[in-house]
Amino acid sequence: MEEDPFAILDPKKNTGYGPKPIPVEQDEKIQTLLTSYVRSSSTKTLMKKIRPEHWPVLEVFAERMASLAVRSNNVETPRIGLLALALAGLEEGSRDALIILALFYHACPLLGSTAARIFLSIGRVVGGHAAVELKAFLARSQKDKSLEVMGYEVGQDQDGFRYKRNW
């Protein structure tokens, strides 16, 4: 019997995932899962397969991808992180997913891009309420999009740049 590819998002299999070094094999597996659906234009199918119990893992993955994007200076990494957030309850208006958007808003200019370009491109991929939430985040005041207001700060770990929670 073939293993469910979404088992990688089981919270029980991801205990302690957040503070691990970036990247780890788990990051690569989740990224592969998400990109395989996007490349096959099956984003709507992917969105249907994600369950609320997967959301915390996708949120942690997104946090990690924001740090990895800056660390690796890779403008494609925020796209996969934002996709994870869209799947992690942004469609449902999740506050937890919403606050992580600040990391990507901060990271995009560091990568030589604009948050608007990347947020709106992911909005076009996912559509629905998640696209509305991405656009609404861009319309917030600078203060209401800041790392500080959302409970994050810029930091370092043994491998370099890393966004850190201050809550």
C-alpha positions, -999 to +999 in steps of 0.1 A: +000+000+000+013+034-010+018+059+019-003+090+019+019+119+007+001+142+031+013+121+061+043+144+061+020+171+075+009+151+105+016+171+136+027+140+155+055+134+130+066+170+133+072+175+171+101+198+176+102+208+139+102+246+143+135+252+161+155+226+140+183+239+118+173+253+085+170+234+061+163+199+072+149+169+053+114+177+065+116+211+047+125+195+015+098+169+017+071+195+024+084+217-004+084+188-028+048+179-019+036+215-024+055+222-056+044+190-072+008+201-071+016+237-082+037+224-112+008+201-123-017+230-120-036+211-093-036+238-066-073+234-061-069+197-056-041+204-031-063+229-012-090+202-008-065+177+006-052+199+033-070+195+066-071+218+096-048+194+116-021+201+089-022+239+094+003+241+123+029+222+104+024+243+073+026+275+094+060+264+109+072+254+075+062+289+062+082+306+091+112+285+082+109+293+045+109+330+052+142+327+071+156+303+044+146+328+016+167+356+032+195+332+041+198+318+006+188+350-012+163+330-032+132+348-044+113+315-052+114+304-015+089+330-003+064+317-030+064+282-015+061+297+020+032+319+011+015+289-006+019+270+026+002+298+045-026+300+020-032+263+027-027+267+064-059+285+071-054+318+054-084+307+032-103+304+064-091+336+079-067+320+104-050+346+127-020+323+131-014+322+093-020+359+090+007+370+115+033+350+096+027+371+065+048+398+082+079+377+077+074+375+040+065+412+038+098+419+055+118+394+035+107+403-001+126+436-003+157+419+012+155+396-018+153+425-043+116+420-049+084+436-037+059+420-013+031+431-036+046+412-066+050+379-047+018+382-026-003+389-056+013+362-077+005+336-050-030+351-047-035+344-084-024+307-079-047+300-049-076+324-056-105+325-032-104+341+003-067+335+006-061+358-023-083+384-006-063+380+026-030+384+008-042+416-009-057+430+024-024+424+042-007+446+016-032+474+022-025+475+060-005+504+075+033+499+076+030+495+114+003+468+111+026+448+088+057+451+109+076+423+125+072+439+159+034+441+158+032+405+146+055+392+173+087+386+155+122+399+153+152+394+131+178+371+147+205+346+140+211+310+147+242+288+142+236+288+104+228+325+099+197+347+095+166+336+112+132+352+121+124+345+157+092+347+177+092+371+206+060+357+221 
